[in-house]
Amino acid sequence: MGHLSAPLGLDPDTLCAGLGIGGGDGEPLVTPLIQSTTFCRDKVGSNAPHQYSRVSNPTVAALERALGALENAPPAVAFATGLAAETALFLSLLNSGDHVVCGRTVYGGTTRLLQQLLPDFGITTTFVDSTDLHPVRLAIRPSTRLVFIETPANPTLDITDIRSVADIAHAAGALLAVDNTFLTPILQQPLDLGADISVYSTTKFIEGHSVALGGSLVSRDPTLLERFRFIRKCTGAIQTPFNAWLTLNGLKTLPLRLRRQSESAEIIARWLADRDEISRVYYPSLSICTSRSLIERQHLGFHGAVISFELTGGIESARRFAESLERCALVEHVGSVSTLITHPASMTHADISVDERLDVGITDGLLRLSIGLESPGAIIADLERALASVNVGRGEVLTCAATH
Ligand SMILES: *Cc1c(COP(=O)(O)O)cnc(C)c1O
């Protein structure tokens, strides 16, 4: 089969482990990195498969086949970053006068794009609590072309019912895009649940080692894919061959990493939930607000590697805690092989107004952990040490209604 094919229908472990295996005598075992910006033609006007690397490149194409195959879809469209992919999605589907319905708890950069840039082009967005179907239905207008959700949502890990929101969007003649960055195709298949487009920042779990930015759009609709490629060509937002090559390498261990990291996250989330210094833990399987049957239906066995939690004592304890950790780096990132901690209020969601941030549960004391491949015991020991340095009392336990 070789690197030229990523066959449909293989289980994800076999598909990922087999990426780039050369077939023929003397072929490289690993997909070659082809950095060439341009490609030769044997005749004037010949239609060579690759002509210029802003339009397509063999290494980028190998990654695109793999990302598509993981969702039983044609080759994905790879972008320089996750936000470049989202920009292409919006430019592909929306014109001046069009309207978007977006989940209110999404990546901060998604909110910034929809709220601060697209209105200049006549595109407006209504942000709703998509965990509840009623506000989604109410927000739909005749001009709504797109519903955009993230589930589990960043950083409070709220779960939206993809199938029900897809039905609402389709009944209104709109498309549904799901940002699946946190669970990846290994733990959630949005297209199988009725979504039209899966959106990724491959910068996170898919590449997994914090060495390459990237984004992708996956769909089973060839017309949409063609449109995404056209916008990518117009805007010059393709992923670099080197980053695609690194991402392809990372992808080989994605199933293994994500399951192990999710298993550890479940253990650590339960440990955090038992601590007096922590007033609330956000993790899908511990959520009192989410129906168990929904997450069991929607997630493929595990619930991801990201946990958020609220320290009593607000910003001061959050700061002391984050700075006392020895094993967990304080960064604006998730999805790496090592455990990371983020303070969303001052980092990922700093651009969002305080009221909006508090409205979606991003308080000053909220911290987000992305669990890595260390042993869960070592991470817990680090968390325990940091908690001891914070020295805060028992906090009030918040209820669902307090943040929803
Ligand atoms: C990081 C992230 C993005 C943006 O991706 P970049 O590669 O940083 O541009 C989008 N959505 C989610 C959920 C993310 O975590």
PDBQT file of the ligand as one rigid body, heavy atoms in Angstrom, charges set to zero:
ROOT
HETATM    1  C1  LIG A 501      -5.701  25.573  20.197  1.00  0.00    +0.000 C 
HETATM    2  C2  LIG A 501      -7.101  25.434  19.787  1.00  0.00    +0.000 A 
HETATM    3  C3  LIG A 501      -7.576  26.042  18.621  1.00  0.00    +0.000 A 
HETATM    4  C4  LIG A 501      -6.695  26.930  17.751  1.00  0.00    +0.000 C 
HETATM    5  O1  LIG A 501      -5.640  26.217  17.211  1.00  0.00    +0.000 OA
HETATM    6  P1  LIG A 501      -4.208  26.839  16.822  1.00  0.00    +0.000 P 
HETATM    7  O2  LIG A 501      -3.517  25.696  16.188  1.00  0.00    +0.000 OA
HETATM    8  O3  LIG A 501      -3.567  27.319  18.086  1.00  0.00    +0.000 OA
HETATM    9  O4  LIG A 501      -4.492  27.976  15.885  1.00  0.00    +0.000 OA
HETATM   10  C5  LIG A 501      -8.887  25.827  18.271  1.00  0.00    +0.000 A 
HETATM   11  N1  LIG A 501      -9.709  25.086  19.030  1.00  0.00    +0.000 NA
HETATM   12  C6  LIG A 501      -9.283  24.490  20.167  1.00  0.00    +0.000 A 
HETATM   13  C7  LIG A 501     -10.236  23.670  20.958  1.00  0.00    +0.000 C 
HETATM   14  C8  LIG A 501      -7.973  24.649  20.579  1.00  0.00    +0.000 A 
HETATM   15  O5  LIG A 501      -7.570  24.066  21.722  1.00  0.00    +0.000 OA
ENDROOT
TORSDOF 0
